Amino acid sequence: MTLRCDRLDRSPAKILLVISSLSVGGTEKHLVSISRALRSRGWNVVVYSTGGKGPLAKDLGIGGVRVIPAPSRLCGISVRGGIIRLPITALHLLSVLLKERFAIVHFFLPEAYLVGAPLALLAGIKLRIMSRRSLNVYQGKHRVAGFLERQWHPFMTAVLANSRSVVKQLELEGVRAERLGLIYNGLDGEAGSLNGRARTRHALGVGEATLVFVIVANLIPYKGHLDLIEAFGRVADQLPADWRLLVVGRDDGVATAAQALATSLGIADNISFLGLRNDVPDLLSASDVGLLSSHEEGFSNAVIEAMRAGLPMIVTDVGGNAEAVIDGETGLVVPPRDISALADAILQLASDPLLRRSYGCKGRRRMEQYFTLDGCVAAYEALYLGLLAGKSPSEITEIR
């Protein structure tokens, strides 16, 4: 049952969600969804972005959520990207915390946590929450950041993960069990496709009989696009003559190498690099198989978005992928970086339409049972209400 904020007093507690960016990404989109949903249920939610305004700030505003961006200019001089950006952001955030006296401050993404956690302590905010949205692989590259994060963990009232894999890592980082919680990502029940399968395929120049695979992931090295293209290259001669891979996402440094690899393997004509798109539900509706070949992951919205669209999934066994996709039931789970296993999975689903249909239907049902936005927001409400009532995270059953 969904918890409502009318269980609070007449003046709901003010909550500040602090995030590093409002660009288009999984965590950012998750924050927009939960913020708008909480606001619609009467919560007094404010979002602070240490990275300044981004394209998702408009979506928050449409949902009635106030956005406070870090200043981009000081005395007419741009401070974005300069050495003084973080000190200026810290001073600005501290002034916001002191002025508005939030009851709860909730941090998303490492920069927001590293900058905001000491400021929340300094400002006397009693209820402090950190959400870890990914595996901690980044700490190996940024050891100082990892060290500082571990120093702030004991000062958090609650530390949240979005998968059991992330929970285990937080335990190893020293977070006490009674402060740990788990809230999975959630989506609205409807995919929201506007054009439908036939019209979208026509616009893409794809025939109705074409077997279409899709990966929705920004082209970042750890998303494994090169592995995926290599896997397709290995089985291309065993796939139906008319197949297509849709690669959807912003280029963060991999696109050129991916296109070159596709050309060298002789499959460039079968792969469409579509860039960042705002019609992902249409692209999913036009597809037959969903893919995620990442080397690391917290919990991927892209996976449950594809499950919502009824697609059978092929995912790598990292982070929460195998918690969303049940191997042999809603899709296939393969080891990360294992190109042969990935190729075998592609070939298995390509050759078995009945299996694709079975996995897709079961995946849709699993998403509706475990990964809805209503369920996700209800868990956040339970967390906030519980903390405001003096409970520890271990006493809040909705996040255990």
Summary of the structure (lengths in Angstrom):
residues: 400
radius of gyration: 21.7
end to end distance: 16.2
largest distance: 66.0
contacts: 1382
relative contact order: 0.12
helix: 48%
strand: 18%
